[in-house]
Every structure is written in structure tokens, then in C-alpha cells.
Amino acid sequence: MKKSWLRVLSTGVIAGMLLVGTATPMWASNLTTHELRIKAGSTSAFINGKKQNITKPLIVKGTTMIPVGVFKKAFGSEIRLEKNDVIKIKQGPHVVTLTMGSSVAWVDGVKVEMGAAPQMVNDVLLVPLRPVAVGIGATLAPNSTGEIVIRLLQKDGGAEDSGTIDLDKGKTRIGNSYYGWSIHYPADLIVLQSGEQERMASFGAADESYYLEVYVSDQNVALDADDLLTQLVQLAKQAGDTILDREAVSKGNQPYARIVVKDTDGLLWELRQYIHDGRQYDVYLADYEAMNYKDLGKHASLLNSFEPSYSKSDRTINDLSTVEEGMREVWNEDYGIQLKVPAGWSMDNQNMVYKDENGAYLQFRVTSAKSGATVKDWSDQLENWMRETFTAENYQRIGSFTTEVSGETAEVNEFRYNFGAGWQTEFDVLLQKNGYRYYAEYTFPEGQTADRAWFDQMLKSVEIDFDTVKDNFGQMDEDPYLTDKKKTITRTSKRYHYSVDIPRYWTPYSDRFESSPVVYTFTGGDFSIAATEDKSIEMTVSQLREAYAEAAKTRKSFNLIRSEELTFAGVPAFSFTYHEVDKGVPYTGRQIVFEKDGTTYTITSGLNDANRTQVQAEMLEKALNSFTFIK
């Protein structure tokens, strides 16, 4: 429940918000896609295929700036200058408000950071392309010639009309086809926003009298109306709300629970919960004018119209979902990359990481290429890296092929590997252009044929504006997978008086050497150093022995291979080596405990059997043996 956040949207804000993120019904026969093609540095643009001269677009702080008048030429947008420094661009239900000298825009009442501010160049007003285009409801994508293609669905003759499009005409319900719900769409209801990958949709009344939200979450447990009521009551108590009314409704095809509460600010809410087809639907309504719980009764018909289902054949529903053919568009503006990924996946656009709960994983990375290096060089280095990471019986190269990605030829390498719990299939996509390398890594559990099909669809959808990286970045890091495994860096701790040589290919999880512990990970293994002045070596060793004895009794896969006393870093030490299978992955672990000047040190290391190659084993041993005390 997001009530504390929702209150921010109350008085004075709701009236300024209009339709955001609404998907246009593609079946409408009176709509036509209008297209603008534009390129930074070119004085020509193409509007519906016709060439027109324009003031040359510029790149400012990595942001493409175009003449504001192009939006009127292409789409008939209404453009107004107010108070000399405020620019308003209107397109149908959308309003984009810009201010000269400010990189902040307001899109349908929502604050947006654009990256660059509107500016006058030779008496022509230039505005940021992407935020304005997206703000008026258009889509953007680069093409193979380096142009940016902007498309907007409009009524026939769109650029010649006034530019206003009533997308809500004939719509009596509103909902989300992907998450499967709909509700009555009264004339005074305004769509505020859709978030969390469309799980949340919020609405407000034009007169600011009420607020409505629908939130969808996964719920695989079958709950009846009484269960839902118990859940709602507990939720209200945790929030500190006063419950004024409650009801478990078991009548009809769709049981639900409802409560009316007064929150800590005195605002009255009605909260409802439904369960359907593996999902839970929470419906919240706040009445800003209600004084008594009975006052919320006037919203009963609206709330009673909610259905945890969506009929795609019902053309009276305004669909808020942007999902098409099971995929959702994602992008990263810093690198100029956009593509489509399966709608149910988690999406981290900043790091370009996309995951499915069943194990499929996609990541994009952009790095610099060494001068003169080729894609074949790159591919050979990656192959060598994999053979140094997996033992021969746990790695197999399948083959390579070339394909077109965003108008360029890319090499795709397919291979399989096994950590011990089952084989994984991986595709590596390698594309090099303008001195930069574009790398996509896609992996999934072997045998999941649907994930292989997703790969083909995602790859076809990739669009890259190759000029973006060149404009936004200079020299970048090289691919971390190409780091020489035999190179090390010496790290020291003045507080704990030691130094150690760390392989450069290891990834730091916690590498503040004046703190404890320091932790590094690498493919198939880990390494850590803990130092404490609060626990004696005798106590530490005693606790470890007890833990190992208990593990041997309770975990069938655990085996203490060796327990010994030895000299380590010039002082007496205790070493424990064990083997275990964790979640199907067999590995060998080791702990070395020693003491010097009142400080007890514990070095812990682990390496999967599947990753115990000669190189990895040697580098782990080298790091251990490099530990040295310093003054």
C-alpha cells in the first residue's frame, strides 16, 4: 500500500495531470501513423517520406536538440510561448511544458529531467527531442542510416488537423490487458500514471474529489473472501489506520474483501482485494471530501465495476498496457540502445540487465575496443576466457554464426556450460563499431525452448544509435571478461597490518581493507579475509570445529576432507578443507585461522569443481600464499 506517497498527489496536482502511458488501440480504422525522420547534423528531415529543410539539429550534453517547429510540421502540435520563457507543446491529451534555461520539463504534470535545456540558436528555438516526442505520445527508434525515426498515431490527416486526438472516444471502461483487469471509466476520471512495469495504475477525479489506484501482485495461494479480509485488516493495522467498516463478500463469481479506514491524517479510504488466476488485485480509493465512512458509498458503483479480468475483444475498454505480443520496450539513453524483452521479466535499464524468474538472463555491455582489434580477436579472447574458467567436461562450444543487428553485422557465439546443477545455454552477441564494442550475453537453462525463441525475438528488436556512445563517452573500460587472469594487484591494510595480491579479474564485493571482512568473487569461486580483535584464535577454532561436526551429522553432502595445523604467513595456523554440494553445485572450501599481536584472522576460500581449472586453482593458491604481515 502506498498511501503515504499517494497523498502527495492530492490538492493542486491532480488537476494538472492528464493521460500518461496509454496504449493506442491499433484496431481503430480512422488512425494513421505519421512519421518524422531526423538526423543530428543534417539540415534535412523527412515527414511522411517528403524531404523538408530544417535548422540543423545539435547534440548538447549527449541530448539531441531539434527545432521545436518540427513537431508542428510533422504532427500538427500546438506550440505556445508563455511569459517569454515558458514553452508549451500540446498534442491531443498531452501537454509538455518547458522553460528556457532549465533541463526540467513537466510532461502531463509529471516532472522529467531532460538532460539539456531549451535554447535559442540563430533565432531558432531548439528543444530536447526524446523527452518532448515521448511526452506527446510518440515512439522513437534509430534506423540503419543513423536517423532517428519518430512515429505518432493520429487521426487521418493528423498534421493538418488541430492535433487533438480523442483517444477515449467510445471508451466506457479502462484497464490493463497484460495484467488482466478493467473498471468503469467515468467521464471525470483522469489517468495519472502507470508504474512498476504496469503493475500500478493511478487515477484522479477532474474536480480533485477522489483518488483511485489499482495494484497487481503475484499470489499463487488460493484465498477466499475471509482470508482476504484478514489480510486487509492486518495491512490496515500495520499502517496505523482506524478500521471503520469491513466486509467479506462471497456472492457472485468473484469473491472479495473490503474495508473502510481512516488513516493517520484523517483521510478516508476504501480498500478492496481480489484473487484471480495467480494474481492479487488491490484497489484503493481515497475520498478527499468524505467525513463519515458512509460517504464512500457514493463510489460503490465505480468500485463494484472492477473486474479482475480483461476481454481483448471488448473495444469499449481503454487499454493502459504497452505490452505487444508478450514483449515490452526497454531502452538506455546513455548508450542509445533500445529493444523489446518479455513483459514478465525484471528490468534494470540503467545496467541493461533483464531477468526471468525461471533462470533466463540478458545483459548488454558497451566497452572500448583496442586500436586495430577485430571482432575475431575479441571472440577468440572470450573463448579462451571460458576455457580458463570451466573444466573441459563442463564446457562445450556449439558454434558461431553472423546476423544483422541494427543494420550492422554481428557475430553470435553459442556454447553450453555446467556449474554442476545442470547445463546452461549461452549466446554471446559481438558487434564492433566506431571503436566501441557492443556485447550482449543471453543465457538460460538448457531445454527451455521458449527462452531460445525469446532470444531470436529480442535480437531482432534491437536498435542502436551508434552516435550516442561516441557523443556521450570517450575511452571506456575494456570488456572485463578479457582481463588477463594471471595479473594481480597488491592491496594492503594498515589497520590490520597485512598485504595480499588479488587477481585483477576477481570482482570486489567488499574491498575496504581498513574494514573487515574484505570479500571477492569470481566465476565459480570466492575469497575473503576477516580480522577481529574481539575473539581469540582458540574460540574461533573451537566454534569452527563444532560447526563442521554438526554439518557432517546433518548434511549428507558435507565432508570434512582435512583438518591440520601448519605455519601460515610465518605464524602457527589451523586449516580446514571440506567438500560440499550446495544447491546441486559441488565445491571445495577452505578456512585458515591464525593470530598475530592480538588479532585473529580467518581466510575463507571456495571453488566449484566445475571451475577448478588449472588457471583458477593456481590464482586462488597464489592469492592465499601472498598474504604477508607488514609493519
C-alpha positions as CSV (number, residue, x, y, z in Angstrom):
1,M,0.0,0.0,0.0
2,K,1.4,3.4,-1.0
3,K,-0.8,5.7,0.8
4,S,1.8,8.0,2.3
5,W,3.1,8.6,-1.3
6,L,-0.3,9.0,-2.7
7,R,-1.2,12.0,-0.6
8,V,1.5,14.0,-2.4
9,L,-0.7,13.7,-5.5
10,S,-3.8,15.3,-3.9
11,T,-4.8,19.0,-3.9
12,G,-3.3,21.1,-6.7
13,V,-1.6,18.3,-8.6
14,I,-4.3,16.0,-9.8
15,A,-6.0,18.7,-11.9
16,G,-2.7,19.3,-13.8
17,M,-2.2,15.6,-14.7
18,L,-3.5,14.1,-17.9
19,L,-3.3,10.8,-19.7
20,V,0.1,9.1,-19.3
21,G,1.3,5.9,-20.9
22,T,-1.9,4.9,-22.6
23,A,-1.6,2.3,-25.4
24,T,-3.4,3.3,-28.6
25,P,-5.9,0.8,-29.9
26,M,-4.3,-0.4,-33.1
27,W,-7.7,-1.6,-34.5
28,A,-9.1,1.9,-34.9
29,S,-9.6,2.4,-38.6
30,N,-9.5,6.2,-38.5
31,L,-5.9,6.4,-37.2
32,T,-2.8,6.8,-39.3
33,T,0.8,6.6,-38.3
34,H,2.7,9.8,-39.1
35,E,6.5,9.6,-39.4
36,L,9.3,12.0,-38.9
37,R,12.9,11.0,-39.7
38,I,15.6,13.3,-38.5
39,K,19.4,13.2,-38.0
40,A,21.8,15.2,-35.9
41,G,23.9,17.5,-38.1
42,S,21.6,17.3,-41.1
43,T,19.6,20.2,-42.4
44,S,17.0,17.8,-44.0
45,A,14.2,15.9,-42.4
46,F,11.6,13.5,-43.9
47,I,8.0,14.0,-42.9
48,N,5.9,11.1,-44.1
49,G,8.6,10.4,-46.7
50,K,8.7,14.0,-48.0
51,K,12.0,15.9,-47.7
52,Q,11.9,19.2,-45.9
53,N,14.7,21.7,-44.9
54,I,15.1,22.4,-41.2
55,T,17.5,24.1,-39.0
56,K,20.3,21.7,-38.2
57,P,19.7,19.6,-35.1
58,L,22.5,19.6,-32.5
59,I,23.9,17.3,-29.8
60,V,24.0,19.1,-26.4
61,K,25.3,17.1,-23.4
62,G,24.5,13.9,-25.2
63,T,20.9,15.1,-25.9
64,T,19.6,15.6,-29.5
65,M,18.1,19.0,-29.8
66,I,15.8,19.9,-32.7
67,P,13.8,22.9,-33.8
68,V,10.5,23.0,-31.9
69,G,8.6,23.9,-35.1
70,V,9.3,20.4,-36.5
71,F,6.7,19.0,-34.1
72,K,4.1,21.3,-35.7
73,K,5.2,20.4,-39.2
74,A,5.2,16.7,-38.6
75,F,2.3,16.2,-36.2
76,G,0.3,19.5,-36.1
77,S,1.4,20.0,-32.5
78,E,0.2,23.3,-30.9
79,I,3.2,25.3,-29.7
80,R,2.8,28.3,-27.4
81,L,5.3,30.7,-25.7
82,E,4.1,32.0,-22.4
83,K,5.7,34.6,-20.2
84,N,8.6,34.8,-22.6
85,D,10.4,31.8,-21.2
86,V,7.8,29.1,-20.9
87,I,7.1,26.8,-23.9
88,K,4.0,24.6,-24.0
89,I,3.7,21.8,-26.6
90,K,0.2,20.3,-26.8
91,Q,-0.7,17.1,-28.7
92,G,-4.2,15.7,-28.1
93,P,-4.4,15.0,-24.3
94,H,-0.7,15.6,-23.7
95,V,1.0,18.8,-22.6
96,V,4.8,19.2,-22.4
97,T,5.9,22.4,-20.6
98,L,9.5,23.6,-20.9
99,T,11.3,26.6,-19.5
100,M,14.2,28.3,-21.2
101,G,17.5,27.6,-19.4
102,S,16.1,24.7,-17.4
103,S,16.6,21.0,-18.1
104,V,13.5,20.1,-16.2
105,A,10.2,19.6,-18.1
106,W,6.7,18.8,-16.9
107,V,5.0,16.1,-19.0
108,D,1.3,15.8,-18.3
109,G,2.0,17.2,-14.8
110,V,4.9,14.8,-14.1
111,K,8.4,16.2,-13.5
112,V,11.0,14.9,-16.1
113,E,14.8,15.5,-16.3
114,M,15.7,16.1,-19.9
115,G,19.5,16.2,-19.8
116,A,19.6,19.6,-21.6
117,A,17.7,22.9,-21.6
118,P,15.8,24.5,-24.5
119,Q,18.0,27.2,-26.2
120,M,17.9,29.7,-29.0
121,V,20.4,29.2,-31.8
122,N,20.4,31.8,-34.6
123,D,16.9,32.9,-33.5
124,V,15.5,29.3,-33.7
125,L,14.3,27.5,-30.6
126,L,15.8,24.1,-30.1
127,V,14.3,21.6,-27.6
128,P,15.3,18.1,-26.5
129,L,14.0,15.5,-29.0
130,R,13.3,12.4,-27.0
131,P,11.5,13.8,-23.9
132,V,9.3,16.0,-26.0
133,A,8.5,13.3,-28.5
134,V,7.7,10.7,-25.8
135,G,5.8,13.4,-23.9
136,I,3.4,13.9,-26.8
137,G,2.8,10.2,-27.2
138,A,5.3,9.3,-30.0
139,T,7.7,6.4,-30.2
140,L,11.4,6.7,-31.2
141,A,13.8,4.3,-32.8
142,P,17.1,4.6,-34.7
143,N,17.4,3.2,-38.1
144,S,20.3,1.7,-40.1
145,T,21.2,5.1,-41.7
146,G,21.7,6.8,-38.4
147,E,18.4,8.7,-38.5
148,I,16.0,8.8,-35.5
149,V,12.5,7.7,-36.5
150,I,9.7,9.3,-34.6
151,R,6.2,7.9,-35.1
152,L,2.9,9.1,-33.8
153,L,-0.6,7.5,-34.4
154,Q,-3.1,10.2,-35.3
155,K,-6.5,10.7,-36.8
156,D,-6.4,10.7,-40.7
157,G,-4.9,14.0,-41.8
158,G,-3.3,14.3,-38.3
159,A,-0.7,17.0,-39.1
160,E,-3.3,19.1,-41.0
161,D,-5.8,18.8,-38.2
162,S,-5.7,20.7,-35.0
163,G,-3.6,18.0,-33.5
164,T,-6.2,17.0,-30.9
165,I,-7.0,13.3,-30.8
166,D,-9.7,11.9,-28.5
167,L,-8.3,8.5,-27.7
168,D,-11.0,8.0,-25.1
169,K,-13.9,8.3,-27.6
170,G,-16.3,5.4,-27.2
171,K,-14.4,4.0,-24.2
172,T,-16.6,3.2,-21.2
173,R,-14.1,1.0,-19.3
174,I,-10.3,1.3,-18.6
175,G,-7.9,-1.5,-17.7
176,N,-4.8,-3.4,-18.5
177,S,-4.8,-6.3,-20.9
178,Y,-1.5,-7.7,-19.7
179,Y,-2.3,-7.8,-16.0
180,G,-6.0,-8.7,-16.7
181,W,-8.3,-6.1,-15.1
182,S,-10.8,-3.4,-16.0
183,I,-13.0,-0.9,-14.3
184,H,-15.7,1.6,-15.3
185,Y,-14.3,4.7,-16.9
186,P,-16.4,7.7,-15.8
187,A,-16.0,11.0,-17.6
188,D,-14.3,12.7,-14.7
189,L,-11.6,10.1,-14.3
190,I,-8.1,11.2,-15.3
191,V,-5.2,8.7,-15.7
192,L,-2.3,9.9,-13.6
193,Q,0.4,7.4,-14.2
194,S,1.3,3.7,-14.7
195,G,4.4,2.3,-12.9
196,E,6.3,-0.7,-11.7
197,Q,6.1,-2.2,-15.2
198,E,2.3,-1.5,-15.3
199,R,1.6,-3.3,-12.0
200,M,0.3,0.0,-10.7
201,A,-2.2,2.4,-12.3
202,S,-3.4,5.5,-10.6
203,F,-6.3,7.9,-11.4
204,G,-7.7,11.1,-10.1
205,A,-11.0,12.9,-10.4
206,A,-11.0,16.1,-12.5
207,D,-12.5,18.0,-9.5
208,E,-9.9,16.6,-7.2
209,S,-12.5,14.9,-5.0
210,Y,-11.1,11.4,-5.0
211,Y,-8.1,9.2,-5.9
212,L,-8.1,5.7,-7.3
213,E,-5.3,3.1,-7.6
214,V,-5.1,-0.5,-8.8
215,Y,-2.1,-2.5,-7.9
216,V,-1.4,-6.1,-9.1
217,S,0.9,-8.6,-7.4
218,D,1.6,-12.3,-7.8
219,Q,-0.3,-14.6,-5.5
220,N,-0.4,-18.3,-6.1
221,V,-2.1,-19.2,-2.8
222,A,-5.9,-19.7,-3.1
223,L,-7.6,-17.3,-0.7
224,D,-11.3,-16.9,0.0
225,A,-13.1,-13.8,1.0
226,D,-12.5,-14.3,4.7
227,D,-8.8,-14.8,4.1
228,L,-8.6,-11.6,2.1
229,L,-10.5,-9.7,4.8
230,T,-8.0,-11.0,7.4
231,Q,-5.2,-9.8,5.1
232,L,-6.7,-6.4,4.6
233,V,-7.3,-5.9,8.4
234,Q,-3.7,-6.8,9.1
235,L,-2.5,-4.4,6.5
236,A,-4.5,-1.6,8.0
237,K,-3.3,-2.3,11.5
238,Q,0.3,-2.2,10.3
239,A,-0.3,1.2,8.7
240,G,-1.8,2.5,11.9
241,D,-5.2,3.1,10.3
242,T,-8.5,3.0,12.1
243,I,-10.9,0.5,10.6
244,L,-14.4,1.9,10.2
245,D,-16.1,-0.8,8.3
246,R,-15.3,-4.3,7.0
247,E,-16.9,-6.9,4.8
248,A,-16.1,-10.3,3.2
249,V,-18.2,-10.6,0.0
250,S,-18.6,-14.2,-1.2
251,K,-21.5,-13.7,-3.5
252,G,-21.2,-13.9,-7.3
253,N,-18.3,-15.3,-9.4
254,Q,-15.6,-13.2,-7.8
255,P,-15.4,-13.1,-4.0
256,Y,-13.5,-10.2,-2.5
257,A,-12.9,-8.3,0.8
258,R,-13.4,-4.6,1.5
259,I,-12.6,-2.3,4.5
260,V,-13.1,1.4,5.1
261,V,-10.3,3.1,7.1
262,K,-9.3,6.5,8.4
263,D,-5.6,6.9,8.1
264,T,-3.3,8.9,10.4
265,D,-4.0,12.1,8.5
266,G,-7.8,11.7,8.8
267,L,-8.3,10.8,5.2
268,L,-11.0,8.1,4.5
269,W,-10.1,5.2,2.2
270,E,-11.9,2.1,0.9
271,L,-9.6,-0.8,0.3
272,R,-10.5,-3.9,-1.7
273,Q,-8.7,-7.2,-2.5
274,Y,-9.4,-9.8,-5.2
275,I,-7.6,-13.0,-6.2
276,H,-7.8,-14.4,-9.7
277,D,-5.6,-16.6,-11.8
278,G,-2.4,-16.4,-9.7
279,R,-2.7,-12.7,-9.1
280,Q,-3.8,-10.4,-6.3
281,Y,-5.6,-7.2,-7.2
282,D,-5.6,-4.3,-4.6
283,V,-8.0,-1.5,-5.3
284,Y,-7.6,1.7,-3.2
285,L,-10.0,4.7,-3.3
286,A,-9.4,7.8,-1.2
287,D,-12.2,10.4,-0.9
288,Y,-10.8,13.9,0.0
289,E,-14.2,15.2,1.0
290,A,-15.6,12.3,3.0
291,M,-16.4,13.0,6.6
292,N,-18.1,9.7,7.5
293,Y,-17.4,6.2,6.3
294,K,-20.9,6.1,4.8
295,D,-19.8,8.9,2.4
296,L,-17.7,6.5,0.5
297,G,-20.9,4.8,-0.6
298,K,-21.2,7.2,-3.5
299,H,-18.2,5.4,-5.1
300,A,-19.8,2.0,-4.7
301,S,-20.8,1.7,-8.4
302,L,-17.3,2.6,-9.5
303,L,-15.7,0.1,-7.2
304,N,-18.3,-2.6,-7.9
305,S,-17.5,-2.3,-11.6
306,F,-13.9,-3.6,-11.0
307,E,-13.2,-7.0,-12.6
308,P,-10.0,-9.0,-12.3
309,S,-10.3,-9.9,-16.0
310,Y,-9.9,-8.2,-19.4
311,S,-11.7,-9.0,-22.6
312,K,-9.5,-8.2,-25.5
313,S,-12.5,-8.3,-27.8
314,D,-14.2,-5.6,-25.9
315,R,-13.5,-2.4,-27.8
316,T,-15.0,-0.2,-25.2
317,I,-12.0,-0.7,-22.9
318,N,-9.2,1.8,-22.9
319,D,-6.1,-0.4,-22.6
320,L,-3.3,1.0,-20.5
321,S,-0.9,-1.8,-21.4
322,T,2.1,-1.1,-23.7
323,V,2.8,-4.9,-24.0
324,E,2.7,-6.2,-27.5
325,E,3.0,-9.8,-28.4
326,G,4.2,-10.5,-24.9
327,M,7.1,-8.1,-25.0
328,R,7.8,-4.7,-23.6
329,E,10.1,-2.0,-25.0
330,V,13.1,-1.0,-22.9
331,W,16.0,1.4,-23.5
332,N,19.1,3.0,-22.2
333,E,19.6,6.6,-23.4
334,D,23.2,6.9,-22.3
335,Y,24.2,4.1,-24.8
336,G,21.5,4.7,-27.4
337,I,20.2,1.1,-27.1
338,Q,16.6,0.0,-27.2
339,L,15.0,-3.4,-27.6
340,K,12.0,-5.5,-26.5
341,V,12.1,-8.1,-23.7
342,P,9.5,-10.4,-22.4
343,A,7.0,-8.4,-20.4
344,G,7.2,-10.5,-17.2
345,W,10.9,-10.1,-16.8
346,S,12.6,-7.9,-14.2
347,M,14.1,-4.9,-16.0
348,D,17.1,-2.8,-14.9
349,N,17.5,-0.3,-17.8
350,Q,20.4,1.6,-16.1
351,N,22.6,-1.5,-16.1
352,M,20.9,-3.1,-19.1
353,V,20.2,-6.3,-17.1
354,Y,16.9,-8.3,-17.7
355,K,16.0,-11.5,-15.9
356,D,13.3,-14.1,-15.9
357,E,12.4,-15.9,-12.6
358,N,12.9,-19.2,-14.4
359,G,16.6,-18.5,-15.0
360,A,16.9,-16.7,-18.3
361,Y,19.2,-13.7,-18.2
362,L,20.1,-11.0,-20.6
363,Q,22.8,-8.3,-20.2
364,F,24.1,-5.6,-22.6
365,R,27.5,-4.0,-22.1
366,V,29.4,-1.4,-24.1
367,T,33.2,-1.1,-23.9
368,S,36.1,0.3,-25.8
369,A,38.0,-1.7,-28.4
370,K,41.8,-1.6,-28.6
371,S,43.1,0.1,-31.7
372,G,43.3,-2.4,-34.5
373,A,41.5,-5.2,-32.7
374,T,38.9,-7.1,-34.6
375,V,35.7,-9.0,-33.7
376,K,37.6,-12.2,-34.3
377,D,40.3,-11.2,-31.8
378,W,37.5,-10.4,-29.3
379,S,35.7,-13.7,-30.0
380,D,39.0,-15.7,-29.6
381,Q,39.7,-13.9,-26.3
382,L,36.3,-14.7,-24.9
383,E,36.6,-18.4,-25.9
384,N,40.0,-18.6,-24.1
385,W,38.5,-16.9,-21.1
386,M,35.7,-19.5,-20.9
387,R,38.2,-22.4,-21.3
388,E,40.2,-21.0,-18.4
389,T,37.0,-20.7,-16.3
390,F,35.3,-24.1,-16.8
391,T,36.9,-27.6,-16.9
392,A,36.8,-29.5,-20.2
393,E,33.9,-31.7,-19.1
394,N,31.8,-28.7,-18.0
395,Y,32.1,-26.5,-21.1
396,Q,31.3,-27.1,-24.8
397,R,31.4,-24.7,-27.7
398,I,28.5,-25.3,-30.1
399,G,29.2,-22.9,-32.9
400,S,29.1,-19.4,-34.4
401,F,27.0,-17.5,-37.0
402,T,26.6,-13.9,-38.1
403,T,23.4,-11.9,-38.1
404,E,22.2,-8.4,-38.6
405,V,21.7,-6.2,-35.5
406,S,20.5,-2.7,-36.0
407,G,21.8,-2.6,-39.6
408,E,25.3,-4.0,-38.7
409,T,26.8,-7.4,-38.9
410,A,27.3,-9.1,-35.5
411,E,28.9,-12.4,-34.6
412,V,26.9,-14.7,-32.4
413,N,28.7,-17.5,-30.4
414,E,26.7,-20.3,-28.9
415,F,28.1,-22.6,-26.1
416,R,27.0,-24.5,-23.1
417,Y,28.4,-24.9,-19.6
418,N,27.5,-26.6,-16.3
419,F,28.3,-25.5,-12.8
420,G,27.1,-28.9,-11.6
421,A,23.4,-28.3,-11.2
422,G,22.5,-28.6,-14.9
423,W,23.6,-27.3,-18.3
424,Q,23.1,-23.7,-19.4
425,T,22.9,-22.5,-23.0
426,E,24.5,-19.1,-23.7
427,F,24.6,-16.8,-26.7
428,D,27.2,-14.1,-26.9
429,V,26.5,-11.3,-29.4
430,L,29.6,-9.3,-30.5
431,L,29.3,-6.1,-32.5
432,Q,32.1,-3.6,-33.0
433,K,31.6,-0.1,-34.5
434,N,33.3,3.3,-34.2
435,G,35.9,2.0,-31.8
436,Y,33.3,0.6,-29.4
437,R,32.2,-2.9,-28.6
438,Y,28.5,-3.8,-28.1
439,Y,28.2,-7.1,-26.2
440,A,25.0,-9.0,-25.3
441,E,25.1,-12.1,-23.1
442,Y,22.0,-14.3,-23.0
443,T,21.8,-17.4,-21.0
444,F,19.1,-19.9,-20.0
445,P,18.7,-23.4,-18.6
446,E,19.2,-25.9,-21.4
447,G,15.9,-27.4,-22.6
448,Q,13.8,-24.3,-22.1
449,T,12.8,-23.9,-25.8
450,A,10.7,-20.9,-25.2
451,D,13.7,-19.0,-23.9
452,R,15.6,-19.8,-27.1
453,A,12.7,-18.4,-29.1
454,W,12.7,-15.2,-27.0
455,F,16.4,-14.7,-27.9
456,D,15.5,-14.6,-31.6
457,Q,12.8,-12.1,-31.0
458,M,14.8,-9.9,-28.7
459,L,17.8,-9.8,-31.1
460,K,15.5,-8.7,-34.0
461,S,14.1,-5.9,-31.9
462,V,17.5,-4.3,-31.0
463,E,18.0,-0.8,-32.3
464,I,21.3,1.1,-31.6
465,D,22.0,4.7,-32.2
466,F,25.8,4.3,-32.6
467,D,26.4,8.0,-32.5
468,T,25.2,8.2,-28.9
469,V,28.1,6.4,-27.3
470,K,30.5,8.4,-29.5
471,D,28.9,11.6,-28.3
472,N,28.5,10.7,-24.6
473,F,31.7,8.8,-23.9
474,G,35.5,8.9,-24.5
475,Q,37.7,6.0,-23.6
476,M,35.7,3.3,-21.8
477,D,36.7,0.2,-19.9
478,E,37.6,-2.9,-21.8
479,D,35.4,-6.0,-21.5
480,P,36.0,-7.4,-18.0
481,Y,35.9,-10.9,-19.5
482,L,39.1,-10.1,-21.3
483,T,41.1,-9.3,-18.2
484,D,44.3,-11.4,-18.0
485,K,43.7,-13.9,-15.3
486,K,47.3,-14.0,-14.3
487,K,47.6,-10.3,-13.5
488,T,47.4,-9.2,-9.8
489,I,47.2,-6.1,-7.8
490,T,48.7,-5.7,-4.3
491,R,46.3,-4.4,-1.6
492,T,47.3,-3.5,1.9
493,S,45.6,-2.9,5.3
494,K,47.3,-0.5,7.6
495,R,44.8,-1.2,10.4
496,Y,45.3,-5.0,10.3
497,H,48.9,-4.9,9.1
498,Y,48.9,-7.2,6.1
499,S,49.2,-7.2,2.3
500,V,47.7,-9.6,-0.3
501,D,47.9,-10.0,-4.0
502,I,44.4,-10.0,-5.6
503,P,43.9,-11.3,-9.2
504,R,42.6,-8.4,-11.3
505,Y,39.8,-10.5,-12.8
506,W,38.2,-11.0,-9.3
507,T,35.2,-8.8,-8.6
508,P,35.3,-6.9,-5.3
509,Y,32.2,-7.3,-3.2
510,S,33.6,-5.5,-0.2
511,D,37.2,-4.2,-0.7
512,R,37.7,-1.7,2.1
513,F,40.9,-3.1,3.5
514,E,40.7,-0.9,6.7
515,S,37.4,-2.7,7.5
516,S,36.6,-6.4,8.0
517,P,35.8,-8.5,6.1
518,V,37.1,-8.0,2.6
519,V,35.3,-10.2,0.1
520,Y,36.0,-11.0,-3.6
521,T,34.1,-13.2,-6.0
522,F,34.9,-14.7,-9.4
523,T,33.2,-17.2,-11.7
524,G,32.7,-20.3,-9.6
525,G,34.6,-19.1,-6.5
526,D,35.1,-16.6,-3.7
527,F,37.8,-15.3,-1.3
528,S,37.5,-13.4,1.9
529,I,39.7,-12.1,4.8
530,A,38.2,-11.4,8.2
531,A,40.1,-9.8,11.1
532,T,38.8,-9.4,14.6
533,E,40.3,-8.3,17.9
534,D,37.2,-9.5,19.9
535,K,37.6,-13.2,19.5
536,S,40.6,-15.4,20.4
537,I,42.0,-17.9,18.0
538,E,41.1,-20.7,20.5
539,M,37.4,-19.6,20.5
540,T,37.4,-19.2,16.7
541,V,38.9,-22.7,16.0
542,S,36.6,-24.3,18.6
543,Q,33.5,-22.8,17.0
544,L,34.6,-23.9,13.6
545,R,35.2,-27.5,14.7
546,E,31.7,-27.6,16.3
547,A,30.2,-26.2,13.1
548,Y,31.9,-28.8,10.9
549,A,30.9,-31.6,13.2
550,E,27.3,-30.5,13.1
551,A,27.4,-30.2,9.3
552,A,28.8,-33.7,9.0
553,K,25.8,-35.0,11.0
554,T,23.0,-33.0,9.4
555,R,24.1,-32.5,5.8
556,K,24.7,-35.7,3.7
557,S,26.8,-33.9,1.1
558,F,29.2,-32.3,3.6
559,N,32.6,-34.0,4.0
560,L,35.5,-32.6,6.1
561,I,38.4,-33.7,4.0
562,R,41.3,-32.4,6.1
563,S,42.0,-30.7,9.4
564,E,45.6,-29.7,10.1
565,E,48.0,-27.4,11.9
566,L,50.5,-25.6,9.8
567,T,52.6,-22.5,9.5
568,F,50.9,-19.7,7.5
569,A,52.5,-16.2,6.9
570,G,55.1,-17.1,9.4
571,V,52.8,-17.9,12.3
572,P,51.0,-21.1,13.6
573,A,47.7,-21.7,11.9
574,F,44.8,-24.1,11.7
575,S,43.5,-25.2,8.3
576,F,40.2,-26.9,7.5
577,T,39.4,-28.2,4.0
578,Y,35.9,-29.6,3.1
579,H,33.8,-30.6,0.2
580,E,30.0,-30.0,-0.1
581,V,27.2,-29.8,-2.7
582,D,25.2,-26.6,-2.4
583,K,22.0,-26.4,-4.5
584,G,23.4,-29.1,-6.8
585,V,26.8,-27.4,-7.2
586,P,29.8,-29.4,-5.8
587,Y,32.6,-27.2,-4.5
588,T,35.7,-27.3,-2.2
589,G,36.1,-24.8,0.6
590,R,38.9,-24.0,2.9
591,Q,39.3,-21.9,6.1
592,I,42.7,-20.9,7.6
593,V,42.7,-19.3,11.0
594,F,45.7,-17.7,12.7
595,E,46.6,-15.0,15.2
596,K,49.2,-12.2,15.5
597,D,49.5,-9.4,18.0
598,G,46.0,-9.9,19.5
599,T,44.2,-10.0,16.1
600,T,42.6,-13.3,14.9
601,Y,42.5,-13.7,11.1
602,T,40.3,-16.1,9.1
603,I,40.8,-16.5,5.4
604,T,38.0,-18.3,3.6
605,S,38.0,-19.5,0.0
606,G,35.8,-21.7,-2.2
607,L,35.9,-23.0,-5.7
608,N,33.4,-25.1,-7.6
609,D,34.5,-28.4,-9.0
610,A,33.3,-27.3,-12.5
611,N,35.5,-24.2,-12.3
612,R,38.6,-25.8,-10.8
613,T,40.7,-25.2,-13.9
614,Q,44.5,-25.1,-13.6
615,V,44.5,-21.2,-14.0
616,Q,41.8,-20.6,-11.5
617,A,43.2,-23.0,-8.9
618,E,46.7,-21.6,-9.3
619,M,45.5,-18.0,-8.9
620,L,43.5,-18.8,-5.8
621,E,46.5,-20.5,-4.3
622,K,48.7,-17.6,-5.3
623,A,46.4,-15.2,-3.5
624,L,46.5,-17.3,-0.4
625,N,50.3,-17.6,-0.4
626,S,50.7,-13.9,-1.0
627,F,49.3,-13.0,2.4
628,T,52.1,-11.2,4.3
629,F,52.2,-9.3,7.6
630,I,53.5,-5.7,7.3
631,K,54.5,-3.2,9.9
